[in-house]
Amino acid sequence: MSVSKLAQFGIKHVAKGIGRLSTEVLESGKGSYVTTVEGRKMLDFTSGIGVTNLGHCHPAVTKAAQEQVGKLVHGQVNIAFQKPYLELIEFLVPLMPHKSLDTFFFWNSGSEAVEAAVKLARHATKKQNIIVMQGSYHGRTFGTMAMTKSKTVYGENYAPLMPGRETAPSDTAAIVIEPVLGEGGYVPPPAGYLAKVREICDKNNILLIADEVQCGFGRTGKMFAIEHWGVRPDILVMAKGIANGFPLSGIVSRKELMDLQKPGSMGGTYAGNAVSCAAGVAVAKAFQDEKILENVNERGAELLGMLETAWKDSKTGHMIFDVRGLGLMLALECQPGKGYASKIQAKCMEKDMLILTTSIYDTLRFIPPLNITKEDMAEGCRIIREAIDEVAAGEHPPETKTKGQALE
Ligand SMILES: Cc1ncc(COP(=O)(O)O)c(C=O)c1O
């Protein structure tokens, strides 16, 4: 099929319910850039929604996966242990935000891992209900749709979902929280908030589940976001960046909780796939070898500085409601009602940058690779600032322009 027909083919044959930012057809990716089949090179500030956190095709991750493909692709978890799975645990144990988190279960997607956490919480507490936060996003499966409150679109016309609308402590198995709210708008919690949630959990025999699918694995400048507040979760959920694009997710909890589950009640055909685990080992090594967290904090400060400057600038500040976030999980929320975020996003796309909005509010989110170079960040900041300036300029057309004439 000719290159020019590929997008049309996709529009015709790929499920519309997916929805997508662009109809570009990607062919390759390297570092912070992707290249389309038509040779358009785009700076990727989405990282595939916070997944390719070490950039596209990180050489060590690619090499580890290639080598594993030649050794063992599928070592099904209910059949036997496999080496990369155990090696990955060896690398992850010292990275956990609390030493009690020592027993792992791997799955494929974030949603599945959230459901694994809910299964564990119900089983361990013998209680049913789960409390989630307003604005939460936990996935698109039946269980996680019921736990998702960031937008109505995720649950619209799919009911009945998992039941349980009001809940007393004696019926509540777990409180699930994203330590930094993701899809709901990149909102860090107020000081003391998570400690208070921990206290409520302890008092009422409720488990605290930290969903770090989006904010975990270095994204906020610490290995796990919950470390910013020194709070211990009972169950930690991780996915996305842990294998830099290979499907892998997991939960970790204390052995005494995990061992309550009956053998055979957990598992899944592809759960903890050997190639994904080998990629995960390479990711964990890269965090050690390449000072990733330092880079997150340095590049994050540069991006945040640029956004704050735009906020303070009298020419652009009137469009901005808030600038927030931690590390390289940053957001710019625009004043409501004018669609500024989508306009800025469209300008960035014209300037060859992939960038996402988020939440029901008019918000842009910035999730570049955690190892983005200083030069690529400078280029990203230049594009975003230009886009903000141009949208602001379009707001106040020069008097010489006549009606109907393009404003930009
Ligand atoms: C916090 C959070 N939890 C769960 C999920 C679901 O993960 P997945 O899309 O891999 O199922 C996401 C996805 O964006 C997420 O951000």
The ligand as an SDF file (V2000), in Angstrom:
LIG
                    3D

 16 16  0  0  0  0  0  0  0  0999 V2000
   -2.8120    6.1370   36.8350 C   0  0  0  0  0  0  0  0  0  0  0  0
   -3.1680    5.1410   35.7910 C   0  0  0  0  0  0  0  0  0  0  0  0
   -3.6490    3.9510   36.1670 N   0  0  0  0  0  0  0  0  0  0  0  0
   -3.9680    3.0040   35.2730 C   0  0  0  0  0  0  0  0  0  0  0  0
   -3.8440    3.2380   33.9210 C   0  0  0  0  0  0  0  0  0  0  0  0
   -4.2380    2.1850   32.9340 C   0  0  0  0  0  0  0  0  0  0  0  0
   -3.1270    1.6600   32.3060 O   0  0  0  0  0  0  0  0  0  0  0  0
   -3.2660    0.8740   30.9060 P   0  0  0  0  0  0  0  0  0  0  0  0
   -3.6850    1.8640   29.8960 O   0  0  0  0  0  0  0  0  0  0  0  0
   -1.8840    0.3240   30.6730 O   0  0  0  0  0  0  0  0  0  0  0  0
   -4.2590   -0.2020   31.1140 O   0  0  0  0  0  0  0  0  0  0  0  0
   -3.3310    4.4680   33.4810 C   0  0  0  0  0  0  0  0  0  0  0  0
   -3.1810    4.7550   32.0440 C   0  0  0  0  0  0  0  0  0  0  0  0
   -2.9970    5.8450   31.6010 O   0  0  0  0  0  0  0  0  0  0  0  0
   -3.0020    5.4460   34.4390 C   0  0  0  0  0  0  0  0  0  0  0  0
   -2.5310    6.6440   34.0680 O   0  0  0  0  0  0  0  0  0  0  0  0
  1  2  1  0
  2  3  1  0
  2 15  2  0
  3  4  2  0
  4  5  1  0
  5  6  1  0
  5 12  2  0
  6  7  1  0
  7  8  1  0
  8  9  2  0
  8 10  1  0
  8 11  1  0
 12 13  1  0
 12 15  1  0
 13 14  2  0
 15 16  1  0
M  END
$$$$
